[in-house]
Amino acid sequence: MSNTILVTGATGNVGSQVVQQLIASGITPRVAVRSMNKAESLKKSGAEPVEMDLDRPETVLPAFTGVDKVFLVSPFVPQYG
């Protein structure tokens, strides 16, 4: 098993800490970013950036391909009635 872990929200407060801990543990996490413009610092830190935007469904399947585990960070969104 490759142990590929996809981290969403990797540029936020929680996700960035998860990415740092995974890298410190010797794991190269795959990090989902909405824009590859934000990916350079994550790449330099040892992560594998992949573009994924839930508003663009065509980006989701490639981001999840080969993934064994997911750390999902989602923003609080009020329920709509």
Biopython code that builds the backbone (N, CA, C, O; Angstrom):
import numpy as np
from Bio.PDB.StructureBuilder import StructureBuilder

atoms = [
    (1, "MET", "N", (0.847, -1.180, 0.000)),
    (1, "MET", "CA", (0.000, 0.000, 0.000)),
    (1, "MET", "C", (0.891, 1.241, 0.000)),
    (1, "MET", "O", (1.895, 1.297, 0.710)),
    (2, "SER", "N", (0.517, 2.221, -0.794)),
    (2, "SER", "CA", (1.345, 3.415, -0.923)),
    (2, "SER", "C", (1.144, 4.414, 0.204)),
    (2, "SER", "O", (1.997, 5.275, 0.418)),
    (3, "ASN", "N", (0.035, 4.319, 0.931)),
    (3, "ASN", "CA", (-0.262, 5.220, 2.039)),
    (3, "ASN", "C", (-0.338, 6.681, 1.586)),
    (3, "ASN", "O", (0.182, 7.574, 2.254)),
    (4, "THR", "N", (-0.988, 6.909, 0.453)),
    (4, "THR", "CA", (-1.171, 8.263, -0.045)),
    (4, "THR", "C", (-2.308, 8.925, 0.725)),
    (4, "THR", "O", (-3.433, 8.426, 0.751)),
    (5, "ILE", "N", (-1.994, 10.049, 1.346)),
    (5, "ILE", "CA", (-2.974, 10.784, 2.141)),
    (5, "ILE", "C", (-3.243, 12.116, 1.472)),
    (5, "ILE", "O", (-2.326, 12.907, 1.249)),
    (6, "LEU", "N", (-4.519, 12.363, 1.148)),
    (6, "LEU", "CA", (-4.936, 13.627, 0.567)),
    (6, "LEU", "C", (-5.414, 14.533, 1.696)),
    (6, "LEU", "O", (-6.261, 14.142, 2.498)),
    (7, "VAL", "N", (-4.872, 15.729, 1.752)),
    (7, "VAL", "CA", (-5.279, 16.714, 2.763)),
    (7, "VAL", "C", (-5.976, 17.857, 2.052)),
    (7, "VAL", "O", (-5.391, 18.514, 1.191)),
    (8, "THR", "N", (-7.237, 18.092, 2.417)),
    (8, "THR", "CA", (-7.938, 19.257, 1.890)),
    (8, "THR", "C", (-7.745, 20.399, 2.880)),
    (8, "THR", "O", (-7.416, 20.172, 4.044)),
    (9, "GLY", "N", (-7.949, 21.609, 2.416)),
    (9, "GLY", "CA", (-7.762, 22.763, 3.299)),
    (9, "GLY", "C", (-6.316, 22.950, 3.717)),
    (9, "GLY", "O", (-6.043, 23.500, 4.784)),
    (10, "ALA", "N", (-5.391, 22.502, 2.891)),
    (10, "ALA", "CA", (-3.971, 22.468, 3.255)),
    (10, "ALA", "C", (-3.349, 23.850, 3.424)),
    (10, "ALA", "O", (-2.277, 23.969, 4.018)),
    (11, "THR", "N", (-3.994, 24.889, 2.918)),
    (11, "THR", "CA", (-3.441, 26.238, 3.078)),
    (11, "THR", "C", (-4.048, 26.957, 4.275)),
    (11, "THR", "O", (-3.666, 28.088, 4.576)),
    (12, "GLY", "N", (-4.981, 26.319, 4.955)),
    (12, "GLY", "CA", (-5.621, 26.923, 6.122)),
    (12, "GLY", "C", (-4.901, 26.598, 7.421)),
    (12, "GLY", "O", (-3.856, 25.948, 7.416)),
    (13, "ASN", "N", (-5.459, 27.050, 8.521)),
    (13, "ASN", "CA", (-4.834, 26.861, 9.839)),
    (13, "ASN", "C", (-4.706, 25.387, 10.224)),
    (13, "ASN", "O", (-3.624, 24.940, 10.601)),
    (14, "VAL", "N", (-5.781, 24.646, 10.134)),
    (14, "VAL", "CA", (-5.767, 23.239, 10.545)),
    (14, "VAL", "C", (-5.038, 22.381, 9.515)),
    (14, "VAL", "O", (-4.148, 21.607, 9.866)),
    (15, "GLY", "N", (-5.415, 22.519, 8.247)),
    (15, "GLY", "CA", (-4.813, 21.701, 7.198)),
    (15, "GLY", "C", (-3.310, 21.863, 7.097)),
    (15, "GLY", "O", (-2.595, 20.886, 6.874)),
    (16, "SER", "N", (-2.819, 23.091, 7.258)),
    (16, "SER", "CA", (-1.368, 23.309, 7.159)),
    (16, "SER", "C", (-0.623, 22.627, 8.296)),
    (16, "SER", "O", (0.500, 22.160, 8.108)),
    (17, "GLN", "N", (-1.236, 22.564, 9.473)),
    (17, "GLN", "CA", (-0.614, 21.859, 10.595)),
    (17, "GLN", "C", (-0.591, 20.349, 10.349)),
    (17, "GLN", "O", (0.386, 19.675, 10.677)),
    (18, "VAL", "N", (-1.664, 19.830, 9.776)),
    (18, "VAL", "CA", (-1.708, 18.404, 9.433)),
    (18, "VAL", "C", (-0.606, 18.082, 8.426)),
    (18, "VAL", "O", (0.099, 17.082, 8.565)),
    (19, "VAL", "N", (-0.464, 18.934, 7.416)),
    (19, "VAL", "CA", (0.576, 18.722, 6.402)),
    (19, "VAL", "C", (1.952, 18.719, 7.054)),
    (19, "VAL", "O", (2.768, 17.850, 6.747)),
    (20, "GLN", "N", (2.229, 19.652, 7.929)),
    (20, "GLN", "CA", (3.530, 19.718, 8.604)),
    (20, "GLN", "C", (3.797, 18.463, 9.424)),
    (20, "GLN", "O", (4.909, 17.936, 9.412)),
    (21, "GLN", "N", (2.787, 17.987, 10.132)),
    (21, "GLN", "CA", (2.958, 16.786, 10.958)),
    (21, "GLN", "C", (3.192, 15.543, 10.097)),
    (21, "GLN", "O", (4.008, 14.690, 10.446)),
    (22, "LEU", "N", (2.486, 15.442, 8.989)),
    (22, "LEU", "CA", (2.694, 14.296, 8.095)),
    (22, "LEU", "C", (4.108, 14.303, 7.526)),
    (22, "LEU", "O", (4.775, 13.269, 7.489)),
    (23, "ILE", "N", (4.560, 15.473, 7.084)),
    (23, "ILE", "CA", (5.917, 15.581, 6.542)),
    (23, "ILE", "C", (6.950, 15.243, 7.608)),
    (23, "ILE", "O", (7.927, 14.548, 7.330)),
    (24, "ALA", "N", (6.736, 15.735, 8.830)),
    (24, "ALA", "CA", (7.653, 15.435, 9.934)),
    (24, "ALA", "C", (7.684, 13.938, 10.250)),
    (24, "ALA", "O", (8.674, 13.432, 10.777)),
    (25, "SER", "N", (6.593, 13.231, 9.924)),
    (25, "SER", "CA", (6.513, 11.786, 10.154)),
    (25, "SER", "C", (7.053, 10.977, 8.986)),
    (25, "SER", "O", (7.007, 9.747, 9.001)),
    (26, "GLY", "N", (7.570, 11.673, 7.970)),
    (26, "GLY", "CA", (8.140, 10.976, 6.827)),
    (26, "GLY", "C", (7.155, 10.655, 5.724)),
    (26, "GLY", "O", (7.468, 9.885, 4.816)),
    (27, "ILE", "N", (5.976, 11.232, 5.792)),
    (27, "ILE", "CA", (4.937, 10.995, 4.786)),
    (27, "ILE", "C", (4.886, 12.193, 3.844)),
    (27, "ILE", "O", (4.938, 13.340, 4.288)),
    (28, "THR", "N", (4.785, 11.927, 2.556)),
    (28, "THR", "CA", (4.615, 12.996, 1.575)),
    (28, "THR", "C", (3.122, 13.117, 1.288)),
    (28, "THR", "O", (2.584, 12.333, 0.506)),
    (29, "PRO", "N", (2.445, 14.078, 1.902)),
    (29, "PRO", "CA", (1.004, 14.185, 1.681)),
    (29, "PRO", "C", (0.685, 14.798, 0.327)),
    (29, "PRO", "O", (1.439, 15.622, -0.191)),
    (30, "ARG", "N", (-0.431, 14.388, -0.231)),
    (30, "ARG", "CA", (-0.972, 15.055, -1.414)),
    (30, "ARG", "C", (-1.890, 16.151, -0.874)),
    (30, "ARG", "O", (-2.769, 15.880, -0.056)),
    (31, "VAL", "N", (-1.690, 17.362, -1.323)),
    (31, "VAL", "CA", (-2.445, 18.488, -0.783)),
    (31, "VAL", "C", (-3.330, 19.093, -1.866)),
    (31, "VAL", "O", (-2.859, 19.459, -2.943)),
    (32, "ALA", "N", (-4.611, 19.190, -1.560)),
    (32, "ALA", "CA", (-5.571, 19.738, -2.503)),
    (32, "ALA", "C", (-5.600, 21.252, -2.368)),
    (32, "ALA", "O", (-5.804, 21.789, -1.279)),
    (33, "VAL", "N", (-5.394, 21.931, -3.486)),
    (33, "VAL", "CA", (-5.457, 23.393, -3.523)),
    (33, "VAL", "C", (-6.384, 23.809, -4.659)),
    (33, "VAL", "O", (-6.415, 23.170, -5.711)),
    (34, "ARG", "N", (-7.134, 24.877, -4.441)),
    (34, "ARG", "CA", (-8.029, 25.360, -5.496)),
    (34, "ARG", "C", (-7.260, 26.014, -6.628)),
    (34, "ARG", "O", (-7.705, 26.016, -7.775)),
    (35, "SER", "N", (-6.111, 26.566, -6.300)),
    (35, "SER", "CA", (-5.297, 27.232, -7.307)),
    (35, "SER", "C", (-3.846, 26.797, -7.128)),
    (35, "SER", "O", (-3.304, 26.846, -6.024)),
    (36, "MET", "N", (-3.240, 26.382, -8.199)),
    (36, "MET", "CA", (-1.835, 25.963, -8.126)),
    (36, "MET", "C", (-0.922, 27.140, -7.795)),
    (36, "MET", "O", (0.246, 26.936, -7.463)),
    (37, "ASN", "N", (-1.432, 28.366, -7.878)),
    (37, "ASN", "CA", (-0.649, 29.540, -7.488)),
    (37, "ASN", "C", (-0.266, 29.483, -6.010)),
    (37, "ASN", "O", (0.758, 30.038, -5.612)),
    (38, "LYS", "N", (-1.088, 28.813, -5.193)),
    (38, "LYS", "CA", (-0.816, 28.695, -3.762)),
    (38, "LYS", "C", (0.041, 27.478, -3.424)),
    (38, "LYS", "O", (0.369, 27.251, -2.260)),
    (39, "ALA", "N", (0.398, 26.707, -4.426)),
    (39, "ALA", "CA", (1.022, 25.412, -4.183)),
    (39, "ALA", "C", (2.533, 25.447, -4.017)),
    (39, "ALA", "O", (3.103, 24.494, -3.485)),
    (40, "GLU", "N", (3.190, 26.492, -4.444)),
    (40, "GLU", "CA", (4.658, 26.495, -4.465)),
    (40, "GLU", "C", (5.260, 26.287, -3.080)),
    (40, "GLU", "O", (6.181, 25.485, -2.923)),
    (41, "SER", "N", (4.754, 26.993, -2.077)),
    (41, "SER", "CA", (5.328, 26.835, -0.733)),
    (41, "SER", "C", (5.056, 25.441, -0.184)),
    (41, "SER", "O", (5.892, 24.883, 0.527)),
    (42, "LEU", "N", (3.897, 24.873, -0.505)),
    (42, "LEU", "CA", (3.594, 23.508, -0.064)),
    (42, "LEU", "C", (4.535, 22.510, -0.740)),
    (42, "LEU", "O", (5.008, 21.564, -0.109)),
    (43, "LYS", "N", (4.797, 22.727, -2.012)),
    (43, "LYS", "CA", (5.705, 21.846, -2.751)),
    (43, "LYS", "C", (7.113, 21.916, -2.173)),
    (43, "LYS", "O", (7.783, 20.894, -2.024)),
    (44, "LYS", "N", (7.558, 23.126, -1.850)),
    (44, "LYS", "CA", (8.893, 23.299, -1.268)),
    (44, "LYS", "C", (9.004, 22.630, 0.095)),
    (44, "LYS", "O", (10.089, 22.207, 0.494)),
    (45, "SER", "N", (7.892, 22.533, 0.809)),
    (45, "SER", "CA", (7.923, 21.920, 2.137)),
    (45, "SER", "C", (7.951, 20.391, 2.070)),
    (45, "SER", "O", (8.203, 19.727, 3.075)),
    (46, "GLY", "N", (7.692, 19.836, 0.877)),
    (46, "GLY", "CA", (7.749, 18.387, 0.724)),
    (46, "GLY", "C", (6.416, 17.739, 0.412)),
    (46, "GLY", "O", (6.321, 16.513, 0.372)),
    (47, "ALA", "N", (5.395, 18.533, 0.191)),
    (47, "ALA", "CA", (4.075, 17.994, -0.129)),
    (47, "ALA", "C", (3.917, 17.854, -1.645)),
    (47, "ALA", "O", (4.694, 18.415, -2.417)),
    (48, "GLU", "N", (2.905, 17.099, -2.052)),
    (48, "GLU", "CA", (2.576, 16.916, -3.470)),
    (48, "GLU", "C", (1.270, 17.663, -3.760)),
    (48, "GLU", "O", (0.191, 17.134, -3.492)),
    (49, "PRO", "N", (1.349, 18.872, -4.299)),
    (49, "PRO", "CA", (0.126, 19.623, -4.570)),
    (49, "PRO", "C", (-0.647, 19.074, -5.764)),
    (49, "PRO", "O", (-0.070, 18.601, -6.743)),
    (50, "VAL", "N", (-1.968, 19.153, -5.651)),
    (50, "VAL", "CA", (-2.858, 18.766, -6.739)),
    (50, "VAL", "C", (-4.024, 19.754, -6.744)),
    (50, "VAL", "O", (-4.556, 20.114, -5.694)),
    (51, "GLU", "N", (-4.406, 20.179, -7.936)),
    (51, "GLU", "CA", (-5.523, 21.126, -8.036)),
    (51, "GLU", "C", (-6.834, 20.387, -7.819)),
    (51, "GLU", "O", (-7.102, 19.372, -8.462)),
    (52, "MET", "N", (-7.655, 20.915, -6.894)),
    (52, "MET", "CA", (-8.972, 20.349, -6.645)),
    (52, "MET", "C", (-9.888, 21.463, -6.164)),
    (52, "MET", "O", (-9.615, 22.129, -5.166)),
    (53, "ASP", "N", (-10.963, 21.647, -6.884)),
    (53, "ASP", "CA", (-11.954, 22.667, -6.534)),
    (53, "ASP", "C", (-13.320, 22.009, -6.633)),
    (53, "ASP", "O", (-13.725, 21.570, -7.710)),
    (54, "LEU", "N", (-14.030, 21.938, -5.519)),
    (54, "LEU", "CA", (-15.330, 21.270, -5.523)),
    (54, "LEU", "C", (-16.341, 21.969, -6.418)),
    (54, "LEU", "O", (-17.346, 21.367, -6.795)),
    (55, "ASP", "N", (-16.097, 23.218, -6.763)),
    (55, "ASP", "CA", (-16.954, 23.918, -7.716)),
    (55, "ASP", "C", (-16.605, 23.552, -9.161)),
    (55, "ASP", "O", (-17.295, 23.959, -10.096)),
    (56, "ARG", "N", (-15.536, 22.787, -9.333)),
    (56, "ARG", "CA", (-15.111, 22.297, -10.650)),
    (56, "ARG", "C", (-14.960, 20.774, -10.550)),
    (56, "ARG", "O", (-13.857, 20.268, -10.338)),
    (57, "PRO", "N", (-16.068, 20.051, -10.703)),
    (57, "PRO", "CA", (-16.068, 18.599, -10.482)),
    (57, "PRO", "C", (-15.008, 17.833, -11.271)),
    (57, "PRO", "O", (-14.572, 16.766, -10.839)),
    (58, "GLU", "N", (-14.593, 18.354, -12.402)),
    (58, "GLU", "CA", (-13.598, 17.644, -13.213)),
    (58, "GLU", "C", (-12.235, 17.574, -12.521)),
    (58, "GLU", "O", (-11.371, 16.810, -12.951)),
    (59, "THR", "N", (-12.026, 18.355, -11.460)),
    (59, "THR", "CA", (-10.750, 18.325, -10.740)),
    (59, "THR", "C", (-10.747, 17.321, -9.584)),
    (59, "THR", "O", (-9.690, 17.021, -9.029)),
    (60, "VAL", "N", (-11.904, 16.810, -9.224)),
    (60, "VAL", "CA", (-12.007, 15.962, -8.026)),
    (60, "VAL", "C", (-11.439, 14.563, -8.249)),
    (60, "VAL", "O", (-10.610, 14.106, -7.462)),
    (61, "LEU", "N", (-11.863, 13.885, -9.294)),
    (61, "LEU", "CA", (-11.395, 12.515, -9.529)),
    (61, "LEU", "C", (-9.875, 12.433, -9.670)),
    (61, "LEU", "O", (-9.266, 11.552, -9.064)),
    (62, "PRO", "N", (-9.238, 13.315, -10.443)),
    (62, "PRO", "CA", (-7.773, 13.244, -10.512)),
    (62, "PRO", "C", (-7.093, 13.447, -9.150)),
    (62, "PRO", "O", (-6.060, 12.836, -8.876)),
    (63, "ALA", "N", (-7.665, 14.292, -8.311)),
    (63, "ALA", "CA", (-7.078, 14.533, -6.989)),
    (63, "ALA", "C", (-7.153, 13.290, -6.106)),
    (63, "ALA", "O", (-6.253, 13.038, -5.304)),
    (64, "PHE", "N", (-8.227, 12.514, -6.254)),
    (64, "PHE", "CA", (-8.437, 11.333, -5.420)),
    (64, "PHE", "C", (-7.828, 10.060, -5.994)),
    (64, "PHE", "O", (-7.767, 9.045, -5.301)),
    (65, "THR", "N", (-7.385, 10.092, -7.224)),
    (65, "THR", "CA", (-6.829, 8.893, -7.857)),
    (65, "THR", "C", (-5.582, 8.427, -7.113)),
    (65, "THR", "O", (-4.623, 9.182, -6.953)),
    (66, "GLY", "N", (-5.607, 7.174, -6.659)),
    (66, "GLY", "CA", (-4.475, 6.591, -5.952)),
    (66, "GLY", "C", (-4.404, 6.938, -4.475)),
    (66, "GLY", "O", (-3.429, 6.595, -3.806)),
    (67, "VAL", "N", (-5.417, 7.608, -3.959)),
    (67, "VAL", "CA", (-5.430, 8.032, -2.553)),
    (67, "VAL", "C", (-5.948, 6.893, -1.676)),
    (67, "VAL", "O", (-6.929, 6.229, -2.008)),
    (68, "ASP", "N", (-5.262, 6.683, -0.543)),
    (68, "ASP", "CA", (-5.673, 5.657, 0.412)),
    (68, "ASP", "C", (-6.473, 6.230, 1.578)),
    (68, "ASP", "O", (-7.356, 5.567, 2.122)),
    (69, "LYS", "N", (-6.155, 7.473, 1.955)),
    (69, "LYS", "CA", (-6.807, 8.111, 3.105)),
    (69, "LYS", "C", (-7.000, 9.594, 2.795)),
    (69, "LYS", "O", (-6.281, 10.183, 1.988)),
    (70, "VAL", "N", (-8.008, 10.182, 3.472)),
    (70, "VAL", "CA", (-8.291, 11.604, 3.267)),
    (70, "VAL", "C", (-8.443, 12.286, 4.613)),
    (70, "VAL", "O", (-9.128, 11.786, 5.504)),
    (71, "PHE", "N", (-7.796, 13.435, 4.749)),
    (71, "PHE", "CA", (-8.049, 14.313, 5.891)),
    (71, "PHE", "C", (-8.846, 15.463, 5.319)),
    (71, "PHE", "O", (-8.304, 16.325, 4.627)),
    (72, "LEU", "N", (-10.139, 15.474, 5.611)),
    (72, "LEU", "CA", (-11.057, 16.434, 5.010)),
    (72, "LEU", "C", (-11.308, 17.600, 5.959)),
    (72, "LEU", "O", (-11.835, 17.431, 7.058)),
    (73, "VAL", "N", (-10.919, 18.780, 5.507)),
    (73, "VAL", "CA", (-11.217, 20.008, 6.236)),
    (73, "VAL", "C", (-12.240, 20.752, 5.398)),
    (73, "VAL", "O", (-11.987, 21.085, 4.241)),
    (74, "SER", "N", (-13.387, 21.009, 5.985)),
    (74, "SER", "CA", (-14.400, 21.752, 5.244)),
    (74, "SER", "C", (-14.823, 22.965, 6.066)),
    (74, "SER", "O", (-14.901, 22.893, 7.293)),
    (75, "PRO", "N", (-15.091, 24.060, 5.399)),
    (75, "PRO", "CA", (-15.492, 25.265, 6.124)),
    (75, "PRO", "C", (-16.896, 25.122, 6.683)),
    (75, "PRO", "O", (-17.718, 24.367, 6.163)),
    (76, "PHE", "N", (-17.150, 25.852, 7.740)),
    (76, "PHE", "CA", (-18.500, 25.887, 8.286)),
    (76, "PHE", "C", (-19.385, 26.622, 7.290)),
    (76, "PHE", "O", (-19.106, 27.756, 6.903)),
    (77, "VAL", "N", (-20.446, 25.958, 6.890)),
    (77, "VAL", "CA", (-21.380, 26.555, 5.939)),
    (77, "VAL", "C", (-22.777, 26.473, 6.552)),
    (77, "VAL", "O", (-23.238, 25.389, 6.907)),
    (78, "PRO", "N", (-23.444, 27.610, 6.674)),
    (78, "PRO", "CA", (-24.802, 27.565, 7.240)),
    (78, "PRO", "C", (-25.738, 26.760, 6.348)),
    (78, "PRO", "O", (-25.597, 26.750, 5.125)),
    (79, "GLN", "N", (-26.687, 26.092, 6.973)),
    (79, "GLN", "CA", (-27.651, 25.329, 6.204)),
    (79, "GLN", "C", (-28.591, 26.277, 5.484)),
    (79, "GLN", "O", (-29.004, 27.311, 6.009)),
    (80, "TYR", "N", (-28.905, 25.890, 4.281)),
    (80, "TYR", "CA", (-29.849, 26.686, 3.496)),
    (80, "TYR", "C", (-31.171, 25.964, 3.463)),
    (80, "TYR", "O", (-31.215, 24.748, 3.278)),
    (81, "GLY", "N", (-32.257, 26.706, 3.642)),
    (81, "GLY", "CA", (-33.572, 26.075, 3.728)),
    (81, "GLY", "C", (-34.352, 26.027, 2.507)),
    (81, "GLY", "O", (-35.469, 25.509, 2.508)),
]
sb = StructureBuilder()
sb.init_structure("model")
sb.init_model(0)
sb.init_chain("A")
sb.init_seg("    ")
for serial, (resi, resn, name, xyz) in enumerate(atoms, 1):
    if name == "N":
        sb.init_residue(resn, " ", resi, " ")
    sb.init_atom(name, np.array(xyz, "f"), 0.0, 1.0, " ", f" {name:<3s}", serial, name[0])
structure = sb.get_structure()
